Amino acid sequence: MKVVIVGAGFGGLRLARKLNNKPGFDIILVDKFNYHQFQPLFYQVATAGLDASNISFPLRKVFMRQGAVKNRYAKLPEY
């Protein structure tokens, strides 16, 4: 079964990781960026409490060892 997940936020990543372990799923994760950011910690980056790499990571790193999830990058419409 093919599943398309639009958006690699917290919900999209959680669903992709959960379906990735189940056989029979081909997952496509679509987002306009190739990384995920943990936005609640932006203030610590702004005040030099954390490095930017501590709150941002590439999506390919999350699914590096699993082959069922494919990342696609596309500009999503603004609503």
N, CA, C and O atoms as CSV, one atom per row, in Angstrom:
chain,resi,resn,atom,element,x,y,z
A,1,MET,N,N,0.839,-1.159,0.000
A,1,MET,CA,C,0.000,0.000,0.000
A,1,MET,C,C,0.898,1.240,0.000
A,1,MET,O,O,1.865,1.317,0.758
A,2,LYS,N,N,0.573,2.192,-0.844
A,2,LYS,CA,C,1.334,3.441,-0.904
A,2,LYS,C,C,0.671,4.481,-0.014
A,2,LYS,O,O,-0.542,4.686,-0.066
A,3,VAL,N,N,1.499,5.139,0.808
A,3,VAL,CA,C,1.010,6.174,1.711
A,3,VAL,C,C,1.821,7.434,1.450
A,3,VAL,O,O,3.051,7.398,1.442
A,4,VAL,N,N,1.126,8.555,1.234
A,4,VAL,CA,C,1.787,9.845,1.056
A,4,VAL,C,C,1.498,10.681,2.297
A,4,VAL,O,O,0.340,10.918,2.642
A,5,ILE,N,N,2.557,11.122,2.961
A,5,ILE,CA,C,2.434,11.958,4.151
A,5,ILE,C,C,2.904,13.350,3.767
A,5,ILE,O,O,4.046,13.535,3.346
A,6,VAL,N,N,2.021,14.329,3.913
A,6,VAL,CA,C,2.345,15.703,3.549
A,6,VAL,C,C,2.749,16.435,4.821
A,6,VAL,O,O,1.944,16.615,5.734
A,7,GLY,N,N,3.998,16.848,4.864
A,7,GLY,CA,C,4.518,17.583,6.010
A,7,GLY,C,C,5.348,16.695,6.918
A,7,GLY,O,O,4.911,15.619,7.326
A,8,ALA,N,N,6.542,17.153,7.227
A,8,ALA,CA,C,7.453,16.394,8.084
A,8,ALA,C,C,7.570,17.055,9.451
A,8,ALA,O,O,8.661,17.184,10.005
A,9,GLY,N,N,6.433,17.467,9.978
A,9,GLY,CA,C,6.408,18.005,11.333
A,9,GLY,C,C,6.383,16.852,12.325
A,9,GLY,O,O,6.735,15.721,11.989
A,10,PHE,N,N,5.967,17.147,13.543
A,10,PHE,CA,C,5.934,16.105,14.569
A,10,PHE,C,C,4.994,14.968,14.200
A,10,PHE,O,O,5.340,13.798,14.363
A,11,GLY,N,N,3.803,15.307,13.702
A,11,GLY,CA,C,2.827,14.282,13.334
A,11,GLY,C,C,3.254,13.457,12.130
A,11,GLY,O,O,3.122,12.233,12.133
A,12,GLY,N,N,3.765,14.125,11.103
A,12,GLY,CA,C,4.213,13.419,9.906
A,12,GLY,C,C,5.361,12.473,10.172
A,12,GLY,O,O,5.374,11.349,9.670
A,13,LEU,N,N,6.333,12.923,10.963
A,13,LEU,CA,C,7.461,12.058,11.312
A,13,LEU,C,C,7.016,10.867,12.149
A,13,LEU,O,O,7.483,9.748,11.942
A,14,ARG,N,N,6.123,11.107,13.084
A,14,ARG,CA,C,5.655,10.024,13.947
A,14,ARG,C,C,4.927,8.960,13.135
A,14,ARG,O,O,5.153,7.765,13.327
A,15,LEU,N,N,4.048,9.394,12.221
A,15,LEU,CA,C,3.323,8.443,11.385
A,15,LEU,C,C,4.272,7.668,10.476
A,15,LEU,O,O,4.138,6.453,10.332
A,16,ALA,N,N,5.226,8.358,9.863
A,16,ALA,CA,C,6.177,7.689,8.974
A,16,ALA,C,C,7.011,6.661,9.730
A,16,ALA,O,O,7.249,5.564,9.225
A,17,ARG,N,N,7.452,7.004,10.927
A,17,ARG,CA,C,8.247,6.063,11.725
A,17,ARG,C,C,7.413,4.871,12.169
A,17,ARG,O,O,7.914,3.748,12.235
A,18,LYS,N,N,6.144,5.112,12.474
A,18,LYS,CA,C,5.276,4.023,12.925
A,18,LYS,C,C,4.947,3.058,11.779
A,18,LYS,O,O,4.973,1.841,11.964
A,19,LEU,N,N,4.637,3.606,10.588
A,19,LEU,CA,C,4.314,2.760,9.443
A,19,LEU,C,C,5.549,2.109,8.835
A,19,LEU,O,O,5.434,1.095,8.146
A,20,ASN,N,N,6.709,2.668,9.074
A,20,ASN,CA,C,7.938,2.145,8.503
A,20,ASN,C,C,8.233,0.729,8.995
A,20,ASN,O,O,8.847,-0.057,8.273
A,21,ASN,N,N,7.812,0.400,10.191
A,21,ASN,CA,C,8.085,-0.916,10.763
A,21,ASN,C,C,7.090,-1.977,10.326
A,21,ASN,O,O,7.282,-3.157,10.617
A,22,LYS,N,N,6.044,-1.586,9.643
A,22,LYS,CA,C,5.019,-2.541,9.226
A,22,LYS,C,C,5.253,-2.973,7.784
A,22,LYS,O,O,5.500,-2.130,6.922
A,23,PRO,N,N,5.179,-4.274,7.508
A,23,PRO,CA,C,5.403,-4.739,6.131
A,23,PRO,C,C,4.242,-4.349,5.219
A,23,PRO,O,O,3.095,-4.253,5.655
A,24,GLY,N,N,4.560,-4.129,3.960
A,24,GLY,CA,C,3.547,-3.841,2.960
A,24,GLY,C,C,3.263,-2.368,2.733
A,24,GLY,O,O,2.364,-2.033,1.962
A,25,PHE,N,N,3.999,-1.482,3.380
A,25,PHE,CA,C,3.785,-0.055,3.204
A,25,PHE,C,C,4.939,0.569,2.427
A,25,PHE,O,O,6.108,0.320,2.724
A,26,ASP,N,N,4.601,1.379,1.435
A,26,ASP,CA,C,5.576,2.185,0.701
A,26,ASP,C,C,5.230,3.635,1.024
A,26,ASP,O,O,4.183,4.131,0.609
A,27,ILE,N,N,6.102,4.313,1.761
A,27,ILE,CA,C,5.790,5.617,2.325
A,27,ILE,C,C,6.572,6.705,1.600
A,27,ILE,O,O,7.778,6.583,1.389
A,28,ILE,N,N,5.866,7.773,1.221
A,28,ILE,CA,C,6.494,8.949,0.626
A,28,ILE,C,C,6.209,10.123,1.560
A,28,ILE,O,O,5.052,10.446,1.832
A,29,LEU,N,N,7.264,10.749,2.042
A,29,LEU,CA,C,7.163,11.884,2.954
A,29,LEU,C,C,7.482,13.154,2.174
A,29,LEU,O,O,8.598,13.314,1.679
A,30,VAL,N,N,6.507,14.058,2.060
A,30,VAL,CA,C,6.656,15.265,1.260
A,30,VAL,C,C,6.741,16.477,2.189
A,30,VAL,O,O,5.891,16.661,3.060
A,31,ASP,N,N,7.762,17.289,1.997
A,31,ASP,CA,C,7.912,18.527,2.756
A,31,ASP,C,C,8.690,19.510,1.907
A,31,ASP,O,O,9.375,19.110,0.967
A,32,LYS,N,N,8.592,20.797,2.227
A,32,LYS,CA,C,9.317,21.779,1.430
A,32,LYS,C,C,10.760,21.947,1.883
A,32,LYS,O,O,11.558,22.569,1.181
A,33,PHE,N,N,11.107,21.401,3.048
A,33,PHE,CA,C,12.487,21.452,3.532
A,33,PHE,C,C,13.022,20.034,3.689
A,33,PHE,O,O,12.251,19.086,3.836
A,34,ASN,N,N,14.330,19.894,3.658
A,34,ASN,CA,C,14.930,18.577,3.834
A,34,ASN,C,C,15.414,18.369,5.266
A,34,ASN,O,O,16.296,17.548,5.515
A,35,TYR,N,N,14.836,19.114,6.202
A,35,TYR,CA,C,15.226,18.997,7.610
A,35,TYR,C,C,14.001,19.225,8.496
A,35,TYR,O,O,12.972,19.736,8.054
A,36,HIS,N,N,14.147,18.830,9.751
A,36,HIS,CA,C,13.110,19.062,10.757
A,36,HIS,C,C,13.722,19.914,11.855
A,36,HIS,O,O,14.856,19.673,12.268
A,37,GLN,N,N,12.984,20.906,12.333
A,37,GLN,CA,C,13.475,21.765,13.405
A,37,GLN,C,C,12.568,21.638,14.620
A,37,GLN,O,O,11.345,21.581,14.497
A,38,PHE,N,N,13.183,21.595,15.787
A,38,PHE,CA,C,12.435,21.604,17.034
A,38,PHE,C,C,12.285,23.056,17.459
A,38,PHE,O,O,13.137,23.602,18.161
A,39,GLN,N,N,11.193,23.673,17.028
A,39,GLN,CA,C,11.006,25.112,17.176
A,39,GLN,C,C,10.893,25.619,18.611
A,39,GLN,O,O,11.254,26.770,18.857
A,40,PRO,N,N,10.412,24.829,19.571
A,40,PRO,CA,C,10.355,25.367,20.932
A,40,PRO,C,C,11.715,25.770,21.514
A,40,PRO,O,O,11.759,26.485,22.516
A,41,LEU,N,N,12.807,25.335,20.919
A,41,LEU,CA,C,14.123,25.691,21.438
A,41,LEU,C,C,14.813,26.800,20.641
A,41,LEU,O,O,16.010,27.024,20.821
A,42,PHE,N,N,14.089,27.495,19.770
A,42,PHE,CA,C,14.685,28.602,19.010
A,42,PHE,C,C,15.272,29.675,19.920
A,42,PHE,O,O,16.322,30.244,19.623
A,43,TYR,N,N,14.594,29.946,21.019
A,43,TYR,CA,C,15.086,31.006,21.908
A,43,TYR,C,C,16.451,30.676,22.485
A,43,TYR,O,O,17.249,31.581,22.729
A,44,GLN,N,N,16.740,29.384,22.709
A,44,GLN,CA,C,18.055,29.016,23.232
A,44,GLN,C,C,19.148,29.170,22.176
A,44,GLN,O,O,20.297,29.465,22.507
A,45,VAL,N,N,18.797,28.973,20.920
A,45,VAL,CA,C,19.753,29.211,19.844
A,45,VAL,C,C,19.997,30.713,19.716
A,45,VAL,O,O,21.133,31.150,19.527
A,46,ALA,N,N,18.926,31.499,19.819
A,46,ALA,CA,C,19.060,32.951,19.694
A,46,ALA,C,C,19.900,33.549,20.820
A,46,ALA,O,O,20.582,34.553,20.612
A,47,THR,N,N,19.860,32.953,21.996
A,47,THR,CA,C,20.638,33.470,23.126
A,47,THR,C,C,21.962,32.734,23.298
A,47,THR,O,O,22.612,32.864,24.335
A,48,ALA,N,N,22.364,31.966,22.293
A,48,ALA,CA,C,23.636,31.225,22.260
A,48,ALA,C,C,23.715,30.149,23.330
A,48,ALA,O,O,24.808,29.772,23.751
A,49,GLY,N,N,22.572,29.655,23.772
A,49,GLY,CA,C,22.556,28.553,24.725
A,49,GLY,C,C,22.758,27.210,24.050
A,49,GLY,O,O,23.285,26.276,24.654
A,50,LEU,N,N,22.341,27.114,22.807
A,50,LEU,CA,C,22.485,25.886,22.022
A,50,LEU,C,C,22.993,26.231,20.634
A,50,LEU,O,O,22.816,27.349,20.150
A,51,ASP,N,N,23.621,25.265,20.009
A,51,ASP,CA,C,24.020,25.406,18.615
A,51,ASP,C,C,22.824,25.053,17.736
A,51,ASP,O,O,21.994,24.234,18.130
A,52,ALA,N,N,22.726,25.645,16.579
A,52,ALA,CA,C,21.593,25.396,15.678
A,52,ALA,C,C,21.495,23.929,15.271
A,52,ALA,O,O,20.396,23.437,15.015
A,53,SER,N,N,22.601,23.233,15.207
A,53,SER,CA,C,22.574,21.819,14.823
A,53,SER,C,C,21.939,20.944,15.907
A,53,SER,O,O,21.604,19.790,15.639
A,54,ASN,N,N,21.768,21.462,17.115
A,54,ASN,CA,C,21.138,20.697,18.185
A,54,ASN,C,C,19.620,20.644,18.057
A,54,ASN,O,O,18.992,19.746,18.617
A,55,ILE,N,N,19.022,21.577,17.337
A,55,ILE,CA,C,17.563,21.579,17.217
A,55,ILE,C,C,17.097,21.303,15.794
A,55,ILE,O,O,15.894,21.311,15.532
A,56,SER,N,N,18.005,21.063,14.888
A,56,SER,CA,C,17.665,20.812,13.500
A,56,SER,C,C,18.417,19.581,13.006
A,56,SER,O,O,19.611,19.433,13.268
A,57,PHE,N,N,17.715,18.693,12.290
A,57,PHE,CA,C,18.375,17.513,11.760
A,57,PHE,C,C,17.779,17.154,10.406
A,57,PHE,O,O,16.598,17.397,10.158
A,58,PRO,N,N,18.598,16.574,9.527
A,58,PRO,CA,C,18.102,16.212,8.192
A,58,PRO,C,C,17.145,15.020,8.248
A,58,PRO,O,O,17.339,14.097,9.040
A,59,LEU,N,N,16.121,15.046,7.409
A,59,LEU,CA,C,15.143,13.959,7.380
A,59,LEU,C,C,15.765,12.644,6.932
A,59,LEU,O,O,15.358,11.576,7.389
A,60,ARG,N,N,16.732,12.715,6.056
A,60,ARG,CA,C,17.351,11.476,5.574
A,60,ARG,C,C,18.059,10.733,6.706
A,60,ARG,O,O,18.224,9.515,6.639
A,61,LYS,N,N,18.475,11.453,7.736
A,61,LYS,CA,C,19.138,10.819,8.876
A,61,LYS,C,C,18.153,9.983,9.699
A,61,LYS,O,O,18.529,8.952,10.255
A,62,VAL,N,N,16.903,10.423,9.775
A,62,VAL,CA,C,15.890,9.696,10.537
A,62,VAL,C,C,15.611,8.338,9.903
A,62,VAL,O,O,15.453,7.341,10.608
A,63,PHE,N,N,15.551,8.298,8.577
A,63,PHE,CA,C,15.185,7.073,7.868
A,63,PHE,C,C,16.363,6.460,7.118
A,63,PHE,O,O,16.176,5.792,6.100
A,64,MET,N,N,17.556,6.682,7.612
A,64,MET,CA,C,18.762,6.227,6.921
A,64,MET,C,C,18.801,4.705,6.784
A,64,MET,O,O,19.131,4.193,5.714
A,65,ARG,N,N,18.480,3.999,7.818
A,65,ARG,CA,C,18.600,2.541,7.815
A,65,ARG,C,C,17.349,1.819,7.311
A,65,ARG,O,O,17.391,0.617,7.050
A,66,GLN,N,N,16.248,2.539,7.175
A,66,GLN,CA,C,15.018,1.935,6.692
A,66,GLN,C,C,14.776,2.356,5.249
A,66,GLN,O,O,14.918,3.530,4.904
A,67,GLY,N,N,14.413,1.399,4.415
A,67,GLY,CA,C,14.234,1.700,3.005
A,67,GLY,C,C,12.799,1.981,2.587
A,67,GLY,O,O,12.555,2.310,1.426
A,68,ALA,N,N,11.839,1.859,3.509
A,68,ALA,CA,C,10.435,1.999,3.126
A,68,ALA,C,C,10.015,3.454,2.955
A,68,ALA,O,O,9.031,3.729,2.269
A,69,VAL,N,N,10.746,4.401,3.570
A,69,VAL,CA,C,10.363,5.809,3.510
A,69,VAL,C,C,11.233,6.527,2.494
A,69,VAL,O,O,12.461,6.452,2.537
A,70,LYS,N,N,10.567,7.229,1.571
A,70,LYS,CA,C,11.274,8.032,0.578
A,70,LYS,C,C,10.926,9.493,0.822
A,70,LYS,O,O,9.759,9.832,1.020
A,71,ASN,N,N,11.924,10.349,0.809
A,71,ASN,CA,C,11.712,11.782,1.017
A,71,ASN,C,C,11.584,12.490,-0.325
A,71,ASN,O,O,12.372,12.252,-1.240
A,72,ARG,N,N,10.590,13.356,-0.434
A,72,ARG,CA,C,10.416,14.203,-1.607
A,72,ARG,C,C,10.275,15.631,-1.107
A,72,ARG,O,O,9.688,15.881,-0.054
A,73,TYR,N,N,10.819,16.559,-1.874
A,73,TYR,CA,C,10.794,17.953,-1.471
A,73,TYR,C,C,10.007,18.747,-2.498
A,73,TYR,O,O,10.327,18.736,-3.687
A,74,ALA,N,N,8.975,19.435,-2.027
A,74,ALA,CA,C,8.126,20.222,-2.899
A,74,ALA,C,C,7.569,21.395,-2.110
A,74,ALA,O,O,7.313,21.284,-0.911
A,75,LYS,N,N,7.387,22.501,-2.781
A,75,LYS,CA,C,6.792,23.653,-2.122
A,75,LYS,C,C,5.310,23.388,-1.932
A,75,LYS,O,O,4.578,23.149,-2.892
A,76,LEU,N,N,4.885,23.433,-0.695
A,76,LEU,CA,C,3.488,23.172,-0.373
A,76,LEU,C,C,2.705,24.487,-0.434
A,76,LEU,O,O,3.252,25.553,-0.150
A,77,PRO,N,N,1.427,24.407,-0.804
A,77,PRO,CA,C,0.636,25.649,-0.887
A,77,PRO,C,C,0.406,26.246,0.498
A,77,PRO,O,O,0.248,25.522,1.481
A,78,GLU,N,N,0.388,27.557,0.559
A,78,GLU,CA,C,0.118,28.274,1.811
A,78,GLU,C,C,-1.379,28.477,1.941
A,78,GLU,O,O,-2.049,28.843,0.975
A,79,TYR,N,N,-1.893,28.244,3.111
A,79,TYR,CA,C,-3.337,28.444,3.359
A,79,TYR,C,C,-3.548,29.507,4.382
A,79,TYR,O,O,-4.689,29.817,4.724
